[in-house]
Structures are given as structure tokens and as C-alpha cells.
Amino acid sequence: MRELIEQRGEMFRKYGKSRNAKAVQKQLEKARAKWTDDGWVIKGDLHLPDMGLKALPEIKSVGGLFSCSENELLDLAGSPEVVKGDFWCDENQLRTLIGGPKKVGGTFDCSRNDLRSLRGAPKTVGGDFRCNGNSEWFERKDVLAVSKVKGDIHDDSVEAAHQRTFSDLY
């Protein structure tokens, strides 16, 4: 496994500083990732938060949770097509969701980015959809126009209501 990841190490050079490439390699190893011609297949969770990543490795699928929160991503190229658990890409610099997963079994969180559109959002989300705090103001109707969501929708109208309630108290 380690040998295969080291062979693919060159692929990670473009993902930021070399320490970030090594951190990604460690997380792939920890997740017991398997390389296929289509990308990495992860049976469990894959955690890649706060690594200064500017791009993601090519990931085919994740059997659990996938987190790439708090990085420097501008897009979701390389994201898994299917994530059986949650998909967290919050607090990046995302300008688009194009390249992201098509199906998320749990919560999809793209909050606090630089999004101006929800184009490219997953077609189905089995949990909550969180899109508050972006450059554009998103409402429930915007989410339902692009995704079938089984859980709650956390949009900017919900956040504004919470802020009004808080300010009314004081």
C-alpha cells in the first residue's frame, strides 16, 4: 500500500507544499485507499481538512465521510462521484460546485465559500444541505432547483431568521 501511494506521490506535488502532499498520503494510507485507473477508492472515511490544499487527488468513491473543509479550493475537481456519508467542503474559496459529487448519502455542506451559484451540486442528498454564508444569497427554492434533499436545508434565510431572533432578544 505505502509503495503504491509513494508511486503516486508525484501526482500530489501540484496539490500544495510537499508537507501537504505527505499529509494527504498519510490520510489515504490511514483510510486504506485503493488505487484504480479511475482514481482512489476509499471504503471508510477520508479526512483532508485544513491542509492548505489547492486541488484534490482524483477520488472515485468514498464509503463514509469525506471532508476537504478549510482548505484553499476554488473548485471540486477530483472529488468523489459518490459519497455514502457526509461531504464537507465548507470554508474554502469555492467559486463553483462543478466537479463535486453527484450523490451524497449524508449531509452536503458547502457553506462559507465564494459561491455565486449552486450549479454542480449533488443531484441527491440523503441528509441536510448547508449552503449559508456564501457570496450569493441562497434560499430553499435555489437548493431544490438543483438537488433532491431528504434532510433539512440550511440556507441564508434560516441564518437571517436566527440573527433577527438573536437581535430581538437584546
C-alpha positions in Angstrom: 0.0 0.0 0.0 2.7 2.5 1.1 4.7 1.7 -2.1 1.7 2.4 -4.3 1.0 5.7 -2.5 4.6 6.7 -2.9 4.5 5.9 -6.6 1.5 8.3 -6.8 3.4 10.9 -4.7 4.4 12.8 -7.8 0.8 13.3 -8.5 0.4 15.2 -5.3 3.1 17.8 -5.9 0.6 20.0 -7.6 -1.7 20.0 -4.5 0.4 22.4 -2.5 3.5 22.3 -0.4 5.3 19.0 -0.1 4.2 18.7 3.5 0.6 18.8 2.3 1.3 16.0 -0.2 2.7 13.9 2.6 -0.3 14.7 4.8 -2.6 13.6 2.0 -0.6 10.4 1.5 -0.9 9.7 5.3 -4.6 10.2 5.2 -5.0 7.9 2.1 -2.9 5.3 3.9 -5.0 5.6 7.1 -8.2 5.2 5.0 -6.7 2.1 3.4 -7.3 3.7 0.0 -7.1 1.5 -3.1 -5.9 3.0 -6.5 -7.8 2.1 -9.6 -7.5 3.5 -13.1 -10.4 5.9 -12.3 -8.9 7.2 -9.0 -8.8 6.3 -5.4 -11.5 4.2 -3.8 -12.0 4.7 -0.1 -14.1 2.2 1.9 -14.4 4.3 5.0 -13.9 8.0 5.9 -11.3 10.4 4.3 -10.3 13.5 6.2 -8.4 16.2 4.4 -9.3 19.4 6.3 -7.1 22.4 6.9 -4.2 21.2 4.8 -3.8 24.2 2.6 -4.9 22.2 -0.4 -5.5 24.0 -3.7 -6.7 20.8 -5.5 -7.9 17.4 -4.6 -6.5 14.0 -5.6 -8.6 12.0 -8.1 -11.1 10.1 -5.9 -13.6 7.7 -7.4 -15.7 7.0 -4.3 -15.8 7.2 -0.5 -17.8 4.7 1.6 -18.1 7.0 4.6 -17.5 10.7 5.3 -15.4 12.9 3.1 -14.0 16.2 4.4 -12.0 18.8 2.5 -13.1 21.7 4.7 -10.9 24.7 5.5 -8.5 24.5 2.5 -7.9 26.8 -0.4 -10.0 25.0 -3.0 -11.6 27.1 -5.8 -13.4 24.1 -7.3 -14.2 20.5 -6.5 -12.3 18.8 -9.4 -11.1 15.4 -8.2 -14.0 14.9 -5.8 -15.6 11.5 -5.4 -18.6 11.0 -7.6 -20.4 9.1 -4.8 -20.0 9.7 -1.1 -22.1 7.3 1.1 -21.7 9.5 4.2 -21.3 13.3 4.6 -19.4 15.6 2.2 -17.9 18.7 3.8 -16.3 21.3 1.6 -17.2 24.3 3.8 -14.8 27.2 4.5 -12.8 27.0 1.3 -12.8 29.6 -1.5 -15.1 27.6 -3.8 -16.5 29.6 -6.8 -18.2 26.5 -8.2 -19.5 23.1 -7.2 -18.9 21.7 -10.7 -16.7 18.6 -10.3 -18.3 17.7 -7.0 -20.2 14.5 -6.1 -23.3 13.5 -7.9 -24.7 11.7 -4.9 -24.2 12.2 -1.2 -25.7 9.8 1.3 -25.5 12.1 4.3 -25.1 15.9 4.7 -23.7 18.1 2.0 -22.0 21.2 3.5 -20.8 23.9 1.1 -21.3 26.8 3.5 -19.0 29.8 3.9 -17.4 29.8 0.4 -17.4 32.2 -2.5 -20.3 30.5 -4.4 -22.5 32.5 -6.7 -24.4 29.5 -8.0 -25.4 26.0 -6.8 -24.8 24.6 -10.3 -22.9 21.3 -10.0 -24.4 20.5 -6.6 -25.2 16.8 -5.9 -28.4 15.5 -7.6 -29.4 13.7 -4.4 -28.5 14.4 -0.8 -29.6 11.9 1.8 -29.2 14.3 4.7 -29.1 18.0 5.2 -27.9 20.6 2.6 -26.0 23.5 4.0 -25.2 26.5 1.8 -25.4 29.5 4.0 -22.8 32.2 4.2 -21.7 32.3 0.6 -21.2 35.3 -1.7 -24.6 34.8 -3.2 -27.8 34.6 -1.0 -29.3 31.1 -1.4 -32.8 30.1 -0.4 -34.6 26.8 -0.2 -36.0 27.1 -3.7 -32.5 27.5 -5.1 -31.4 24.3 -3.5 -34.5 22.3 -4.6 -33.9 23.5 -8.2 -30.6 21.5 -8.3 -30.9 18.8 -5.6 -33.3 16.3 -4.2 -32.7 16.7 -0.4 -34.1 14.3 2.2 -33.0 16.3 5.3 -33.2 20.0 6.2 -31.9 22.9 4.1 -29.7 25.4 5.9 -29.9 28.4 3.6 -29.3 32.1 4.2 -33.0 32.8 5.0 -32.7 30.4 8.0 -29.5 32.1 9.1 -31.1 35.6 8.7 -34.0 34.5 10.8 -31.7 33.3 13.6 -29.8 36.6 13.5 -33.1 38.5 13.8 -34.3 36.4 16.7 -31.0 36.9 18.5 -31.0 40.7 17.9 -34.7 40.8 19.1 -33.6 39.3 22.4 -31.1 42.1 23.1 
